[in-house]
């Protein structure tokens, strides 16, 4: 019985996670070129300010472009 609840909970969480990923991809796809350039500029600005590392900046840009 407990296994059933665990399976349902995991399935529910996987569904929520998949929905978030799909929504984020659609959100990014609908961005204009100007908005994407603005994102890259903000990442570079954070890099200059020392808020993020070079590796984090590369990962952000790679994942979004």
Predicted model as a PDB file, atoms N, CA, C, CB and O in Angstrom, pLDDT in the B-factor column:
MODEL        1                                                                  
ATOM      1  N   UNK A   1       0.813  -1.185   0.000  1.00 60.00           N  
ATOM      2  CA  UNK A   1       0.000   0.000   0.000  1.00 60.00           C  
ATOM      3  C   UNK A   1       0.865   1.260   0.000  1.00 60.00           C  
ATOM      4  CB  UNK A   1      -0.929  -0.008   1.194  1.00 60.00           C  
ATOM      5  O   UNK A   1       0.588   2.219  -0.721  1.00 60.00           O  
ATOM      6  N   UNK A   2       1.905   1.241   0.813  1.00 67.00           N  
ATOM      7  CA  UNK A   2       2.795   2.396   0.863  1.00 67.00           C  
ATOM      8  C   UNK A   2       3.513   2.558  -0.478  1.00 67.00           C  
ATOM      9  CB  UNK A   2       3.820   2.248   2.015  1.00 67.00           C  
ATOM     10  O   UNK A   2       3.756   3.683  -0.914  1.00 67.00           O  
ATOM     11  N   UNK A   3       3.852   1.458  -1.129  1.00 76.00           N  
ATOM     12  CA  UNK A   3       4.516   1.518  -2.429  1.00 76.00           C  
ATOM     13  C   UNK A   3       3.635   2.229  -3.450  1.00 76.00           C  
ATOM     14  CB  UNK A   3       4.867   0.106  -2.920  1.00 76.00           C  
ATOM     15  O   UNK A   3       4.135   2.960  -4.305  1.00 76.00           O  
ATOM     16  N   UNK A   4       2.333   2.014  -3.360  1.00 78.00           N  
ATOM     17  CA  UNK A   4       1.395   2.656  -4.272  1.00 78.00           C  
ATOM     18  C   UNK A   4       1.434   4.170  -4.100  1.00 78.00           C  
ATOM     19  CB  UNK A   4      -0.028   2.130  -4.040  1.00 78.00           C  
ATOM     20  O   UNK A   4       1.461   4.905  -5.088  1.00 78.00           O  
ATOM     21  N   UNK A   5       1.438   4.643  -2.854  1.00 83.00           N  
ATOM     22  CA  UNK A   5       1.487   6.082  -2.597  1.00 83.00           C  
ATOM     23  C   UNK A   5       2.807   6.674  -3.073  1.00 83.00           C  
ATOM     24  CB  UNK A   5       1.289   6.369  -1.103  1.00 83.00           C  
ATOM     25  O   UNK A   5       2.838   7.776  -3.621  1.00 83.00           O  
ATOM     26  N   UNK A   6       3.886   5.947  -2.864  1.00 84.00           N  
ATOM     27  CA  UNK A   6       5.204   6.429  -3.300  1.00 84.00           C  
ATOM     28  C   UNK A   6       5.242   6.546  -4.810  1.00 84.00           C  
ATOM     29  CB  UNK A   6       6.326   5.490  -2.811  1.00 84.00           C  
ATOM     30  O   UNK A   6       5.753   7.530  -5.345  1.00 84.00           O  
ATOM     31  N   UNK A   7       4.709   5.560  -5.498  1.00 88.00           N  
ATOM     32  CA  UNK A   7       4.684   5.585  -6.958  1.00 88.00           C  
ATOM     33  C   UNK A   7       3.842   6.756  -7.463  1.00 88.00           C  
ATOM     34  CB  UNK A   7       4.136   4.256  -7.510  1.00 88.00           C  
ATOM     35  O   UNK A   7       4.234   7.453  -8.399  1.00 88.00           O  
ATOM     36  N   UNK A   8       2.693   6.965  -6.845  1.00 89.00           N  
ATOM     37  CA  UNK A   8       1.839   8.080  -7.238  1.00 89.00           C  
ATOM     38  C   UNK A   8       2.528   9.420  -6.996  1.00 89.00           C  
ATOM     39  CB  UNK A   8       0.516   8.027  -6.478  1.00 89.00           C  
ATOM     40  O   UNK A   8       2.438  10.327  -7.823  1.00 89.00           O  
ATOM     41  N   UNK A   9       3.209   9.542  -5.872  1.00 88.00           N  
ATOM     42  CA  UNK A   9       3.896  10.792  -5.546  1.00 88.00           C  
ATOM     43  C   UNK A   9       5.024  11.067  -6.532  1.00 88.00           C  
ATOM     44  CB  UNK A   9       4.448  10.744  -4.116  1.00 88.00           C  
ATOM     45  O   UNK A   9       5.183  12.196  -6.997  1.00 88.00           O  
ATOM     46  N   UNK A  10       5.804  10.041  -6.851  1.00 89.00           N  
ATOM     47  CA  UNK A  10       6.910  10.219  -7.793  1.00 89.00           C  
ATOM     48  C   UNK A  10       6.373  10.576  -9.176  1.00 89.00           C  
ATOM     49  CB  UNK A  10       7.777   8.941  -7.866  1.00 89.00           C  
ATOM     50  O   UNK A  10       6.914  11.458  -9.843  1.00 89.00           O  
ATOM     51  N   UNK A  11       5.325   9.905  -9.605  1.00 91.00           N  
ATOM     52  CA  UNK A  11       4.728  10.187 -10.912  1.00 91.00           C  
ATOM     53  C   UNK A  11       4.211  11.623 -10.961  1.00 91.00           C  
ATOM     54  CB  UNK A  11       3.584   9.195 -11.213  1.00 91.00           C  
ATOM     55  O   UNK A  11       4.384  12.317 -11.963  1.00 91.00           O  
ATOM     56  N   UNK A  12       3.581  12.060  -9.881  1.00 91.00           N  
ATOM     57  CA  UNK A  12       3.081  13.424  -9.799  1.00 91.00           C  
ATOM     58  C   UNK A  12       4.223  14.438  -9.916  1.00 91.00           C  
ATOM     59  CB  UNK A  12       2.321  13.630  -8.486  1.00 91.00           C  
ATOM     60  O   UNK A  12       4.120  15.412 -10.662  1.00 91.00           O  
ATOM     61  N   UNK A  13       5.307  14.203  -9.178  1.00 92.00           N  
ATOM     62  CA  UNK A  13       6.447  15.126  -9.201  1.00 92.00           C  
ATOM     63  C   UNK A  13       7.132  15.143 -10.560  1.00 92.00           C  
ATOM     64  CB  UNK A  13       7.456  14.748  -8.122  1.00 92.00           C  
ATOM     65  O   UNK A  13       7.556  16.201 -11.025  1.00 92.00           O  
ATOM     66  N   UNK A  14       7.245  13.981 -11.206  1.00 93.00           N  
ATOM     67  CA  UNK A  14       7.834  13.925 -12.547  1.00 93.00           C  
ATOM     68  C   UNK A  14       6.964  14.711 -13.526  1.00 93.00           C  
ATOM     69  CB  UNK A  14       7.994  12.452 -13.020  1.00 93.00           C  
ATOM     70  O   UNK A  14       7.484  15.424 -14.383  1.00 93.00           O  
ATOM     71  N   UNK A  15       5.666  14.586 -13.404  1.00 92.00           N  
ATOM     72  CA  UNK A  15       4.749  15.341 -14.262  1.00 92.00           C  
ATOM     73  C   UNK A  15       4.884  16.835 -14.076  1.00 92.00           C  
ATOM     74  CB  UNK A  15       3.326  14.930 -13.991  1.00 92.00           C  
ATOM     75  O   UNK A  15       4.900  17.593 -15.046  1.00 92.00           O  
ATOM     76  N   UNK A  16       4.982  17.255 -12.832  1.00 93.00           N  
ATOM     77  CA  UNK A  16       5.178  18.682 -12.535  1.00 93.00           C  
ATOM     78  C   UNK A  16       6.492  19.164 -13.145  1.00 93.00           C  
ATOM     79  CB  UNK A  16       5.168  18.935 -10.998  1.00 93.00           C  
ATOM     80  O   UNK A  16       6.532  20.219 -13.778  1.00 93.00           O  
ATOM     81  N   UNK A  17       7.560  18.402 -12.958  1.00 91.00           N  
ATOM     82  CA  UNK A  17       8.873  18.770 -13.501  1.00 91.00           C  
ATOM     83  C   UNK A  17       8.853  18.861 -15.017  1.00 91.00           C  
ATOM     84  CB  UNK A  17       9.927  17.764 -13.064  1.00 91.00           C  
ATOM     85  O   UNK A  17       9.415  19.793 -15.590  1.00 91.00           O  
ATOM     86  N   UNK A  18       8.207  17.898 -15.674  1.00 93.00           N  
ATOM     87  CA  UNK A  18       8.129  17.913 -17.134  1.00 93.00           C  
ATOM     88  C   UNK A  18       7.347  19.132 -17.611  1.00 93.00           C  
ATOM     89  CB  UNK A  18       7.474  16.619 -17.657  1.00 93.00           C  
ATOM     90  O   UNK A  18       7.707  19.754 -18.611  1.00 93.00           O  
ATOM     91  N   UNK A  19       6.289  19.467 -16.903  1.00 91.00           N  
ATOM     92  CA  UNK A  19       5.502  20.647 -17.265  1.00 91.00           C  
ATOM     93  C   UNK A  19       6.312  21.924 -17.149  1.00 91.00           C  
ATOM     94  CB  UNK A  19       4.268  20.744 -16.390  1.00 91.00           C  
ATOM     95  O   UNK A  19       6.193  22.814 -17.992  1.00 91.00           O  
ATOM     96  N   UNK A  20       7.124  22.023 -16.128  1.00 90.00           N  
ATOM     97  CA  UNK A  20       7.965  23.212 -15.934  1.00 90.00           C  
ATOM     98  C   UNK A  20       8.996  23.321 -17.052  1.00 90.00           C  
ATOM     99  CB  UNK A  20       8.672  23.164 -14.558  1.00 90.00           C  
ATOM    100  O   UNK A  20       9.222  24.408 -17.584  1.00 90.00           O  
ATOM    101  N   UNK A  21       9.617  22.210 -17.409  1.00 90.00           N  
ATOM    102  CA  UNK A  21      10.631  22.213 -18.477  1.00 90.00           C  
ATOM    103  C   UNK A  21      10.001  22.616 -19.798  1.00 90.00           C  
ATOM    104  CB  UNK A  21      11.299  20.823 -18.609  1.00 90.00           C  
ATOM    105  O   UNK A  21      10.546  23.456 -20.515  1.00 90.00           O  
ATOM    106  N   UNK A  22       8.860  22.028 -20.126  1.00 91.00           N  
ATOM    107  CA  UNK A  22       8.188  22.352 -21.392  1.00 91.00           C  
ATOM    108  C   UNK A  22       7.795  23.827 -21.424  1.00 91.00           C  
ATOM    109  CB  UNK A  22       6.935  21.461 -21.590  1.00 91.00           C  
ATOM    110  O   UNK A  22       7.975  24.504 -22.436  1.00 91.00           O  
ATOM    111  N   UNK A  23       7.265  24.310 -20.324  1.00 89.00           N  
ATOM    112  CA  UNK A  23       6.851  25.723 -20.259  1.00 89.00           C  
ATOM    113  C   UNK A  23       8.056  26.653 -20.434  1.00 89.00           C  
ATOM    114  CB  UNK A  23       6.144  26.019 -18.911  1.00 89.00           C  
ATOM    115  O   UNK A  23       7.958  27.665 -21.129  1.00 89.00           O  
ATOM    116  N   UNK A  24       9.181  26.323 -19.816  1.00 83.00           N  
ATOM    117  CA  UNK A  24      10.382  27.151 -19.934  1.00 83.00           C  
ATOM    118  C   UNK A  24      10.906  27.153 -21.362  1.00 83.00           C  
ATOM    119  CB  UNK A  24      11.470  26.657 -18.976  1.00 83.00           C  
ATOM    120  O   UNK A  24      11.320  28.196 -21.869  1.00 83.00           O  
ATOM    121  N   UNK A  25      10.891  25.998 -22.016  1.00 84.00           N  
ATOM    122  CA  UNK A  25      11.363  25.935 -23.403  1.00 84.00           C  
ATOM    123  C   UNK A  25      10.465  26.752 -24.318  1.00 84.00           C  
ATOM    124  CB  UNK A  25      11.423  24.478 -23.889  1.00 84.00           C  
ATOM    125  O   UNK A  25      10.964  27.455 -25.197  1.00 84.00           O  
ATOM    126  N   UNK A  26       9.162  26.678 -24.133  1.00 85.00           N  
ATOM    127  CA  UNK A  26       8.247  27.474 -24.944  1.00 85.00           C  
ATOM    128  C   UNK A  26       8.426  28.958 -24.674  1.00 85.00           C  
ATOM    129  CB  UNK A  26       6.803  27.064 -24.676  1.00 85.00           C  
ATOM    130  O   UNK A  26       8.357  29.777 -25.591  1.00 85.00           O  
ATOM    131  N   UNK A  27       8.658  29.303 -23.407  1.00 79.00           N  
ATOM    132  CA  UNK A  27       8.876  30.701 -23.050  1.00 79.00           C  
ATOM    133  C   UNK A  27      10.111  31.251 -23.761  1.00 79.00           C  
ATOM    134  CB  UNK A  27       9.025  30.850 -21.525  1.00 79.00           C  
ATOM    135  O   UNK A  27      10.084  32.353 -24.310  1.00 79.00           O  
ATOM    136  N   UNK A  28      11.205  30.465 -23.746  1.00 73.00           N  
ATOM    137  CA  UNK A  28      12.445  30.928 -24.372  1.00 73.00           C  
ATOM    138  C   UNK A  28      12.296  31.003 -25.876  1.00 73.00           C  
ATOM    139  CB  UNK A  28      13.609  30.010 -24.009  1.00 73.00           C  
ATOM    140  O   UNK A  28      12.814  31.925 -26.505  1.00 73.00           O  
ATOM    141  N   UNK A  29      11.595  30.044 -26.463  1.00 80.00           N  
ATOM    142  CA  UNK A  29      11.413  30.002 -27.917  1.00 80.00           C  
ATOM    143  C   UNK A  29      10.667  31.238 -28.409  1.00 80.00           C  
ATOM    144  CB  UNK A  29      10.654  28.731 -28.328  1.00 80.00           C  
ATOM    145  O   UNK A  29      10.933  31.715 -29.512  1.00 80.00           O  
ATOM    146  N   UNK A  30       9.750  31.758 -27.622  1.00 79.00           N  
ATOM    147  CA  UNK A  30       8.940  32.907 -28.025  1.00 79.00           C  
ATOM    148  C   UNK A  30       9.635  34.243 -27.788  1.00 79.00           C  
ATOM    149  CB  UNK A  30       7.632  32.888 -27.285  1.00 79.00           C  
ATOM    150  O   UNK A  30       9.076  35.293 -28.106  1.00 79.00           O  
ATOM    151  N   UNK A  31      10.842  34.220 -27.237  1.00 77.00           N  
ATOM    152  CA  UNK A  31      11.586  35.457 -27.024  1.00 77.00           C  
ATOM    153  C   UNK A  31      12.112  35.975 -28.362  1.00 77.00           C  
ATOM    154  CB  UNK A  31      12.753  35.236 -26.026  1.00 77.00           C  
ATOM    155  O   UNK A  31      12.474  35.196 -29.243  1.00 77.00           O  
ATOM    156  N   UNK A  32      12.147  37.290 -28.497  1.00 78.00           N  
ATOM    157  CA  UNK A  32      12.686  37.897 -29.705  1.00 78.00           C  
ATOM    158  C   UNK A  32      14.209  37.922 -29.623  1.00 78.00           C  
ATOM    159  CB  UNK A  32      12.122  39.327 -29.905  1.00 78.00           C  
ATOM    160  O   UNK A  32      14.790  37.682 -28.565  1.00 78.00           O  
ATOM    161  N   UNK A  33      14.835  38.211 -30.737  1.00 78.00           N  
ATOM    162  CA  UNK A  33      16.295  38.284 -30.771  1.00 78.00           C  
ATOM    163  C   UNK A  33      16.803  39.371 -29.818  1.00 78.00           C  
ATOM    164  CB  UNK A  33      16.787  38.559 -32.210  1.00 78.00           C  
ATOM    165  O   UNK A  33      17.843  39.208 -29.180  1.00 78.00           O  
ATOM    166  N   UNK A  34      16.070  40.466 -29.727  1.00 81.00           N  
ATOM    167  CA  UNK A  34      16.483  41.562 -28.852  1.00 81.00           C  
ATOM    168  C   UNK A  34      16.431  41.131 -27.379  1.00 81.00           C  
ATOM    169  CB  UNK A  34      15.585  42.799 -29.082  1.00 81.00           C  
ATOM    170  O   UNK A  34      17.304  41.499 -26.592  1.00 81.00           O  
ATOM    171  N   UNK A  35      15.428  40.370 -27.018  1.00 79.00           N  
ATOM    172  CA  UNK A  35      15.315  39.888 -25.642  1.00 79.00           C  
ATOM    173  C   UNK A  35      16.414  38.879 -25.324  1.00 79.00           C  
ATOM    174  CB  UNK A  35      13.937  39.259 -25.406  1.00 79.00           C  
ATOM    175  O   UNK A  35      16.921  38.845 -24.203  1.00 79.00           O  
ATOM    176  N   UNK A  36      16.782  38.059 -26.303  1.00 76.00           N  
ATOM    177  CA  UNK A  36      17.871  37.104 -26.100  1.00 76.00           C  
ATOM    178  C   UNK A  36      19.197  37.831 -25.945  1.00 76.00           C  
ATOM    179  CB  UNK A  36      17.944  36.110 -27.268  1.00 76.00           C  
ATOM    180  O   UNK A  36      20.025  37.444 -25.121  1.00 76.00           O  
ATOM    181  N   UNK A  37      19.406  38.893 -26.741  1.00 81.00           N  
ATOM    182  CA  UNK A  37      20.625  39.692 -26.614  1.00 81.00           C  
ATOM    183  C   UNK A  37      20.684  40.340 -25.235  1.00 81.00           C  
ATOM    184  CB  UNK A  37      20.691  40.772 -27.720  1.00 81.00           C  
ATOM    185  O   UNK A  37      21.751  40.425 -24.627  1.00 81.00           O  
ATOM    186  N   UNK A  38      19.540  40.793 -24.748  1.00 81.00           N  
ATOM    187  CA  UNK A  38      19.472  41.400 -23.430  1.00 81.00           C  
ATOM    188  C   UNK A  38      19.864  40.384 -22.357  1.00 81.00           C  
ATOM    189  CB  UNK A  38      18.061  41.951 -23.163  1.00 81.00           C  
ATOM    190  O   UNK A  38      20.562  40.728 -21.403  1.00 81.00           O  
ATOM    191  N   UNK A  39      19.418  39.135 -22.510  1.00 80.00           N  
ATOM    192  CA  UNK A  39      19.781  38.085 -21.560  1.00 80.00           C  
ATOM    193  C   UNK A  39      21.295  37.882 -21.536  1.00 80.00           C  
ATOM    194  CB  UNK A  39      19.071  36.766 -21.916  1.00 80.00           C  
ATOM    195  O   UNK A  39      21.894  37.802 -20.464  1.00 80.00           O  
ATOM    196  N   UNK A  40      21.912  37.800 -22.711  1.00 79.00           N  
ATOM    197  CA  UNK A  40      23.359  37.604 -22.788  1.00 79.00           C  
ATOM    198  C   UNK A  40      24.073  38.788 -22.152  1.00 79.00           C  
ATOM    199  CB  UNK A  40      23.814  37.422 -24.255  1.00 79.00           C  
ATOM    200  O   UNK A  40      25.060  38.604 -21.439  1.00 79.00           O  
ATOM    201  N   UNK A  41      23.585  40.002 -22.402  1.00 83.00           N  
ATOM    202  CA  UNK A  41      24.195  41.189 -21.808  1.00 83.00           C  
ATOM    203  C   UNK A  41      24.122  41.129 -20.282  1.00 83.00           C  
ATOM    204  CB  UNK A  41      23.505  42.464 -22.326  1.00 83.00           C  
ATOM    205  O   UNK A  41      25.090  41.460 -19.597  1.00 83.00           O  
ATOM    206  N   UNK A  42      22.975  40.707 -19.753  1.00 82.00           N  
ATOM    207  CA  UNK A  42      22.824  40.604 -18.301  1.00 82.00           C  
ATOM    208  C   UNK A  42      23.770  39.565 -17.711  1.00 82.00           C  
ATOM    209  CB  UNK A  42      21.383  40.256 -17.943  1.00 82.00           C  
ATOM    210  O   UNK A  42      24.315  39.761 -16.625  1.00 82.00           O  
ATOM    211  N   UNK A  43      23.964  38.459 -18.427  1.00 81.00           N  
ATOM    212  CA  UNK A  43      24.908  37.435 -17.958  1.00 81.00           C  
ATOM    213  C   UNK A  43      26.320  38.005 -17.928  1.00 81.00           C  
ATOM    214  CB  UNK A  43      24.853  36.175 -18.862  1.00 81.00           C  
ATOM    215  O   UNK A  43      27.053  37.814 -16.958  1.00 81.00           O  
ATOM    216  N   UNK A  44      26.694  38.699 -18.985  1.00 81.00           N  
ATOM    217  CA  UNK A  44      28.033  39.290 -19.036  1.00 81.00           C  
ATOM    218  C   UNK A  44      28.216  40.346 -17.950  1.00 81.00           C  
ATOM    219  CB  UNK A  44      28.289  39.907 -20.413  1.00 81.00           C  
ATOM    220  O   UNK A  44      29.290  40.447 -17.358  1.00 81.00           O  
ATOM    221  N   UNK A  45      27.179  41.127 -17.687  1.00 84.00           N  
ATOM    222  CA  UNK A  45      27.248  42.142 -16.632  1.00 84.00           C  
ATOM    223  C   UNK A  45      27.430  41.479 -15.269  1.00 84.00           C  
ATOM    224  CB  UNK A  45      25.975  43.020 -16.635  1.00 84.00           C  
ATOM    225  O   UNK A  45      28.211  41.957 -14.447  1.00 84.00           O  
ATOM    226  N   UNK A  46      26.714  40.385 -15.027  1.00 81.00           N  
ATOM    227  CA  UNK A  46      26.867  39.654 -13.765  1.00 81.00           C  
ATOM    228  C   UNK A  46      28.265  39.083 -13.642  1.00 81.00           C  
ATOM    229  CB  UNK A  46      25.830  38.529 -13.659  1.00 81.00           C  
ATOM    230  O   UNK A  46      28.827  39.034 -12.547  1.00 81.00           O  
ATOM    231  N   UNK A  47      28.828  38.653 -14.756  1.00 79.00           N  
ATOM    232  CA  UNK A  47      30.180  38.116 -14.766  1.00 79.00           C  
ATOM    233  C   UNK A  47      31.185  39.207 -14.390  1.00 79.00           C  
ATOM    234  CB  UNK A  47      30.517  37.525 -16.150  1.00 79.00           C  
ATOM    235  O   UNK A  47      32.106  38.969 -13.608  1.00 79.00           O  
ATOM    236  N   UNK A  48      31.001  40.397 -14.949  1.00 81.00           N  
ATOM    237  CA  UNK A  48      31.898  41.509 -14.629  1.00 81.00           C  
ATOM    238  C   UNK A  48      31.782  41.921 -13.158  1.00 81.00           C  
ATOM    239  CB  UNK A  48      31.593  42.708 -15.533  1.00 81.00           C  
ATOM    240  O   UNK A  48      32.776  42.293 -12.533  1.00 81.00           O  
ATOM    241  N   UNK A  49      30.578  41.854 -12.618  1.00 80.00           N  
ATOM    242  CA  UNK A  49      30.347  42.246 -11.225  1.00 80.00           C  
ATOM    243  C   UNK A  49      30.852  41.197 -10.242  1.00 80.00           C  
ATOM    244  CB  UNK A  49      28.868  42.493 -10.992  1.00 80.00           C  
ATOM    245  O   UNK A  49      30.932  41.452  -9.040  1.00 80.00           O  
ATOM    246  N   UNK A  50      31.191  40.019 -10.756  1.00 79.00           N  
ATOM    247  CA  UNK A  50      31.669  38.959  -9.886  1.00 79.00           C  
ATOM    248  C   UNK A  50      30.561  38.165  -9.218  1.00 79.00           C  
ATOM    249  CB  UNK A  50      32.549  39.536  -8.848  1.00 79.00           C  
ATOM    250  O   UNK A  50      30.815  37.403  -8.284  1.00 79.00           O  
ATOM    251  N   UNK A  51      29.329  38.338  -9.691  1.00 79.00           N  
ATOM    252  CA  UNK A  51      28.201  37.623  -9.092  1.00 79.00           C  
ATOM    253  C   UNK A  51      28.167  36.159  -9.511  1.00 79.00           C  
ATOM    254  CB  UNK A  51      26.891  38.295  -9.473  1.00 79.00           C  
ATOM    255  O   UNK A  51      27.675  35.310  -8.768  1.00 79.00           O  
ATOM    256  N   UNK A  52      28.692  35.857 -10.707  1.00 77.00           N  
ATOM    257  CA  UNK A  52      28.743  34.473 -11.178  1.00 77.00           C  
ATOM    258  C   UNK A  52      30.134  34.194 -11.719  1.00 77.00           C  
ATOM    259  CB  UNK A  52      27.660  34.203 -12.267  1.00 77.00           C  
ATOM    260  O   UNK A  52      30.882  35.116 -12.044  1.00 77.00           O  
ATOM    261  N   UNK A  53      30.475  32.912 -11.813  1.00 79.00           N  
ATOM    262  CA  UNK A  53      31.786  32.540 -12.328  1.00 79.00           C  
ATOM    263  C   UNK A  53      31.730  32.402 -13.848  1.00 79.00           C  
ATOM    264  CB  UNK A  53      32.273  31.225 -11.681  1.00 79.00           C  
ATOM    265  O   UNK A  53      30.653  32.394 -14.445  1.00 79.00           O  
ATOM    266  N   UNK A  54      32.885  32.297 -14.448  1.00 78.00           N  
ATOM    267  CA  UNK A  54      32.969  32.126 -15.894  1.00 78.00           C  
ATOM    268  C   UNK A  54      32.287  30.837 -16.330  1.00 78.00           C  
ATOM    269  CB  UNK A  54      34.428  32.131 -16.348  1.00 78.00           C  
ATOM    270  O   UNK A  54      31.590  30.814 -17.345  1.00 78.00           O  
ATOM    271  N   UNK A  55      32.479  29.781 -15.582  1.00 81.00           N  
ATOM    272  CA  UNK A  55      31.858  28.493 -15.919  1.00 81.00           C  
ATOM    273  C   UNK A  55      30.338  28.596 -15.867  1.00 81.00           C  
ATOM    274  CB  UNK A  55      32.346  27.389 -14.961  1.00 81.00           C  
ATOM    275  O   UNK A  55      29.650  28.056 -16.733  1.00 81.00           O  
ATOM    276  N   UNK A  56      29.813  29.280 -14.864  1.00 81.00           N  
ATOM    277  CA  UNK A  56      28.362  29.461 -14.765  1.00 81.00           C  
ATOM    278  C   UNK A  56      27.829  30.279 -15.936  1.00 81.00           C  
ATOM    279  CB  UNK A  56      27.997  30.141 -13.441  1.00 81.00           C  
ATOM    280  O   UNK A  56      26.766  29.970 -16.473  1.00 81.00           O  
ATOM    281  N   UNK A  57      28.555  31.315 -16.334  1.00 78.00           N  
ATOM    282  CA  UNK A  57      28.129  32.143 -17.457  1.00 78.00           C  
ATOM    283  C   UNK A  57      28.108  31.327 -18.749  1.00 78.00           C  
ATOM    284  CB  UNK A  57      29.056  33.362 -17.610  1.00 78.00           C  
ATOM    285  O   UNK A  57      27.156  31.412 -19.525  1.00 78.00           O  
ATOM    286  N   UNK A  58      29.151  30.541 -18.976  1.00 77.00           N  
ATOM    287  CA  UNK A  58      29.194  29.707 -20.179  1.00 77.00           C  
ATOM    288  C   UNK A  58      28.044  28.717 -20.194  1.00 77.00           C  
ATOM    289  CB  UNK A  58      30.527  28.961 -20.269  1.00 77.00           C  
ATOM    290  O   UNK A  58      27.441  28.486 -21.242  1.00 77.00           O  
ATOM    291  N   UNK A  59      27.735  28.137 -19.058  1.00 80.00           N  
ATOM    292  CA  UNK A  59      26.645  27.177 -18.970  1.00 80.00           C  
ATOM    293  C   UNK A  59      25.305  27.849 -19.247  1.00 80.00           C  
ATOM    294  CB  UNK A  59      26.630  26.513 -17.594  1.00 80.00           C  
ATOM    295  O   UNK A  59      24.480  27.300 -19.978  1.00 80.00           O  
ATOM    296  N   UNK A  60      25.081  29.004 -18.686  1.00 76.00           N  
ATOM    297  CA  UNK A  60      23.835  29.727 -18.937  1.00 76.00           C  
ATOM    298  C   UNK A  60      23.646  30.052 -20.410  1.00 76.00           C  
ATOM    299  CB  UNK A  60      23.803  31.005 -18.127  1.00 76.00           C  
ATOM    300  O   UNK A  60      22.576  29.824 -20.973  1.00 76.00           O  
ATOM    301  N   UNK A  61      24.686  30.583 -21.027  1.00 75.00           N  
ATOM    302  CA  UNK A  61      24.596  30.950 -22.431  1.00 75.00           C  
ATOM    303  C   UNK A  61      24.437  29.731 -23.309  1.00 75.00           C  
ATOM    304  CB  UNK A  61      25.815  31.733 -22.851  1.00 75.00           C  
ATOM    305  O   UNK A  61      23.637  29.740 -24.244  1.00 75.00           O  
ATOM    306  N   UNK A  62      25.193  28.673 -23.021  1.00 75.00           N  
ATOM    307  CA  UNK A  62      25.115  27.446 -23.815  1.00 75.00           C  
ATOM    308  C   UNK A  62      23.721  26.844 -23.735  1.00 75.00           C  
ATOM    309  CB  UNK A  62      26.158  26.428 -23.340  1.00 75.00           C  
ATOM    310  O   UNK A  62      23.188  26.397 -24.751  1.00 75.00           O  
ATOM    311  N   UNK A  63      23.124  26.822 -22.561  1.00 71.00           N  
ATOM    312  CA  UNK A  63      21.804  26.213 -22.383  1.00 71.00           C  
ATOM    313  C   UNK A  63      20.690  27.022 -23.027  1.00 71.00           C  
ATOM    314  CB  UNK A  63      21.512  26.040 -20.915  1.00 71.00           C  
ATOM    315  O   UNK A  63      19.664  26.462 -23.415  1.00 71.00           O  
ATOM    316  N   UNK A  64      20.876  28.327 -23.147  1.00 66.00           N  
ATOM    317  CA  UNK A  64      19.790  29.174 -23.639  1.00 66.00           C  
ATOM    318  C   UNK A  64      19.920  29.580 -25.092  1.00 66.00           C  
ATOM    319  CB  UNK A  64      19.703  30.392 -22.813  1.00 66.00           C  
ATOM    320  O   UNK A  64      18.964  30.106 -25.663  1.00 66.00           O  
ATOM    321  N   UNK A  65      21.060  29.357 -25.705  1.00 63.00           N  
ATOM    322  CA  UNK A  65      21.207  29.772 -27.108  1.00 63.00           C  
ATOM    323  C   UNK A  65      21.417  28.622 -28.030  1.00 63.00           C  
ATOM    324  CB  UNK A  65      22.340  30.723 -27.258  1.00 63.00           C  
ATOM    325  O   UNK A  65      21.556  28.816 -29.238  1.00 63.00           O  
TER     326      UNK A  65                                                      
ENDMDL                                                                          
END                                                                             
